[in-house]
Amino acid sequence: MTLDLSKLDNTHRLLFSIPLVPLQGKRFQPTGFPGLGAATFQTKDGQCLLVESAQSMANRLELTSWDEANQDIKNELQGLSHVRVLRNKKFLTDTLLESHRINSPYLLEGSDKTFFNALKADLGGLEEGPIDRRKLAEILLKYDIGSLLHGVFLAKKDLAGGRLRVARAVSAFIEADGVRVAASGGVKNDHVNPSGETKSGFGNVPFARDEFTAERTTLYVNIDLAQLRGYGLGADVERLLILLALYKFRALLDGNLRLRTACDLRVDSDTITANVPDGYKLPPLTELAADLKPAIEKCRAKMTVTEVTFNDALKKGKEEDKAADDNADDDEASED
C-alpha cells in the first residue's frame, strides 16, 4: 500500500516536537563546545540547555542511511546517489559520512581531478548572473541526494566562483527545559604508581564532571517542504526527498539515541505526531522503506553512484584536546 502524503500538500513546513527521557536514571550529558562547555541559556521559563546541535543531528541523520558493516549505503536505499572515495583501491570515505558532503576535500582536493573536472563541467554556466537553482539541484541530485536534504556549500572558486550553496531543508536539534546541574566526579586510578607524573599519563587524577537533569527534553524536527518543492525537480523527485527525510527521522528514533557515553535517550511517547500539520503521524519505518524502493526506481536514471580515487598522503593537522567524550560529532555543516 502506497503511503498517502496528501496531508502535506498545503503546508510549507513539517514540524515535530518529540519528548525524550533518559533511558536509565534522570541524568544526561549534553554536547559540549571548546572554550564554552555546555551551552546553557535563559528564557522566560528559566534555564535551558542545548543537548544536541543542529550540525551534530545532521551528521546522525546521514548515518541512518549507512551500513557500517558493509561500508555502503543500506540495501533498501540502493540506487540513491552518493560518492564513494577509494584509497589504494580500498574504501576510504563516502559523501554520506563527510560533514560537508559533496564539498569534501577527499573529493575535491586530491591529485586525481577526474571527479572535480566532471563536476566543474556540469556546473558550467553558473559562474555569473543569478544562480539557476534548478540546474544546481539537478547536479546535486545526480551526485549526492543528501546535499539536497542536509545542505552544502561549494566554496572552491573554481566551482562557479565558490558561491553555490544550499541551506538545510531537514534540520533537528534537542533542547532541555528546567535544567539543573548534577555535579559529580571521579578519579583515574593508577594502582602501580599513584603519585606518578600525570603529564605522562601516570598517577591518580581526580576530575569533576557536570551532568544535568531536566523537566523536559525535546527533539525538534523541521522538514522544509517549501524548499524541497522549490528545487523544481518534479513530483517523483519531490516525493522521494520527502520519503527519504521521513525515513531518516524514523530510523533515528527507532534506532540508537545514545548520543554520548552518559547521554542515552528514548522517545517518551507511543505515537509520533506532528505539530504542523496538526495530527500528521510519522509512518512506521517498514512502510517508509517499502515506499522508498519504487520511489528510488522512478528517479534512478537521474542519480549516479560515483567512485573517486584519493591516493594522496593524508595531511595531519593539529589535533584539538577533547575535554568531553564524543564531541567530534559537532562538526558544522556549511549552510546559509
N, C-alpha and C positions, 0 to 999 in steps of 0.2 A: 504494500500500500504506500503510495507516494505521500510524503508529508505535505500538508497544506500550509503554505507560507502567506496566504492572502491576508491574514490578520496584520501583517507587517506592511501592507501596501500603502497605507495612509499615514505612516509615521516616519519622521526623519531620524529618530534615534530608537534603539532598543536598549532599555536601561534595566539593570537588576541591582538590588541591594540584598546581598545574601548573608545571613547571620552565620558566624563561625564561633566555635568554642574550642578550647584546648582539648586534645584527645584524652589527656590524663591530667588531673590536678587543675589548678587555676592559674598557674604562672606561664608566661611565654617570653621568649627573647625576640625583640624586634630587630629589624635591619639596622645597621649602623653605618656611619659615614666617617671617613678620615677627618680628624680635627673637629668633629661635631659629636660623634656618638649617636645615641638615639635621637630621632627627630621628633621632639615634643612641640606642641603649640597650644595656644589658648583660644577657646571660643566662648560664647556666652553661656555654654553649658558646662564649662570647666576645662580641665586639662585633657588634651587628646594626644594621640601618638600615631605616627606613620609606621605601620607594621611591615608593609612591603610596598616598594615604589613601583611606579608605572613601568619604568625601564626593566626592572627585575621581573615583573609579571609578564612583560613581552617575551623575555627570554624563556620563561617557564612555559608559556603558551606555545612557543615554537617547538619545544621539546615534546609536546604531546603528539606530534606527528612523526617522531623519530623512534626507530627500533635500534636501541643501543647494541643489542647482541649481534645484529646483522650489519650494523653500521650503514643503515639505509633508511629511507622513508618506510613507514609501516605498510604492510601488504595491502590493506584496504584503501590506501591512499596512492598506490602506484599509478603513475600517469600524470601526477601533478608536477609542474615544472620546478626544478631546483638545479643547482650546480654543485657537482662533486669535485673535490680537489684531491689529486693524487701526488704523492711524492715518492720518487723511485718506484713507481708502479704500485704503490700501496696507498690505501686510504689515509688522507690527512685530515680533511675537514669538509664541511658542506655549508651551503648558504643557510640551511636550517639551524646550524649550530653557531653561525657567526653573528655577533651582536649587530653588525652593520649590514648583514645580509649581502646583497649583490655588490655593495661598496667595500667588501672585504679586501684587505691588501693581498691576501693569498690568491685572489682572482686578478687584481689589477696591478700589483707591484712586482710580479715575478719577471724573470728574464724571458720566458716564453710569452709572447704578446699575441698569440693566436686568438684567445678569447677577447682580450682588450680591443684588438683591431676589429673583430666582428661586432662587438658592442658599439664601438665608435662609429662604424659604418651604419649600423641600424639607427643610431641617434643623429645621423646627418640631417641637417636642416633645422635643428633646434638650437643652433648657436646664437641666433639673433632673432629679435622680434618676440611677440607673445608666444609663450610655450604652448605647443599643441598637446594638451593634456591627454587627449585620446591616444595619440601616437605613442606618448610616453607610457601610458597604461598598457597598450598592446605589447610594447617591448618588454615591460616588466612581467606581464603575463607569460610571455614566451619563455623567459629565462628563469624567473623566480616569483611564483604567485604569492609567496609570503610577503614580499615587499609591498603588495597592494593592500595587505591587511595591517602589517606592522610598521610600515613606513620605511623610507630610505632617503639618503642624501648623497647623490653622486657628486662628490666635492672636487674631483680632479678637473682642472681647467681644460684638459684635452678632451673631456667628455661634455660637449655642448657648453663650454665655458664654465663648468662647475656650478651651474645654477639649477640643476634638476633635483627636485625634492618632492617627496610625497609624505604628508603627515600620517600619523597612525589613524587608521579607520577603526581599529579594535584596540581598546585600552582597558586597563583594570588596575586597581590599587586596593590595599587593605588598610583601614584605619580602625583605631580603637578609641572609644569614648569613656570618660570617667576613669582614667587610668591612675594607678598609684605604683610607686616603686616598691619592688620586692627585693631588698638588698640581701645579698648572700656573698659567699666567697669560698675559698678553699686553699689548699697547699699542694704544690707539685713536690712530692717527696723524693728524696734521694737517700735510700736506706744504706747505701755504701759510704757516702761522704756527705753528710748533712750540711757541713759548713764549707763545702767546695765553692769554687769560683762560679757564680751564677751567670756571668757573661759568656762563659763557655758551655753552659748547659748543666753544670754540676750544682749540688747543694739543694736545700729546701727553699722553695719560692712561694711565699704566700701571695694571694691575689684577691681582689674584690670583684664582685660581679653584680650588676644590676639587671634584674628581670622585671617584669611588670604584671600587674593584674588589671582587669578592665571590666566595667559594667556591660559594655557591648563591644564586640569586634565584628566588623562588616567588610565583606568583599564587594566593592562597587565595580560594575561592569558596564561599559558603554560601547555599543556597536553602532558606528555612524553609517546608517543605511543610505543617507543622502549622498555621502561621499562615494560609497560603492556604486550607486546608480549613476553618479556624476562622471564616472570613468567612461560611460557611453559604449560599453563593450557588448551590449546586447543582453537579452533576457536570460540566455543559457549561462553566460559567464556570471551575471548578477546572482542567479540562483546558486551557482557553485560557490561563490565567495561567501554568501550568507550561510549556506550549509557548512562550509569549512570553518567559519567563525564560531558557529554554534557547536560544532563538533569539538573544537579546541577547548571551549569552556566546559563542556560536559565531560570531556576526557580528564581535564584538570580536576574537576570537582569529584568525579568518581574515582580518581586515582590517588596519588600521594600528595597530600598537602603538608608534608613535613618540610618546612621552609628552611629550617636550621636544626642543629642538634637539640636545642631547647625550645623549638617552636614547631610543634606538631599539632595541626588543627584539623577539625572536621566540620562539615556543614550541619548546622543546628536546625534542620527543617526537613520534613518528609517530602515536600514538593518545592520546586524552584520556580517561582512565578515572577514575572516582570512587573516593574513599576509602570513602565511605558513600553508598549501599550498595556493598559491595565488588564490583568488576567491572562496574559500570554504565558504558557507554560513551556519551559525548556524541555524539548523532546528527549527520550532516552537515547543513550549512546548507540545501542544496536540499531535503532531506526535511523539515526543520523548517518551511521556508517553504511547502512543498506542504501540510503538515498544518494550518498556521495558517489557510489560506483557508477550509476548511469549518468550522473551529472558530470563526472570526470570524462566519461566516454564521449559525451556530446561536445566537449571542449578540447579533447585530446589533440586534435590537429593544430590547435593554436599554442600548444605548450611543448617544450622540449626538456629532456634531461641531458645536461651538458657535462662533459668531463674536462677538467682543466689540469694541466701539469704545473706543479710548483716544485722544482728541484733545487732551488736556491738554498743557501745556508740560512737557517733560522736566526734572525737577528735577536741578540739578547739585550733587553732593556733593563733599566734599574728597577728591581722589584720593590714594591711597597710593603712595609711591615703591616701585617694584618692583626689588629688587636682583637677583632671579633671573628669567630669562625664563620665560614660560608658566606662572606660578604662579597666574594668575587662576582656574584650574580647581579651586582648593581651597576653593570656596565650601561652607560647611557646610550640608547639607540637614537641615531640622528632623526630629527623631525623638524617641522616648522615650529 
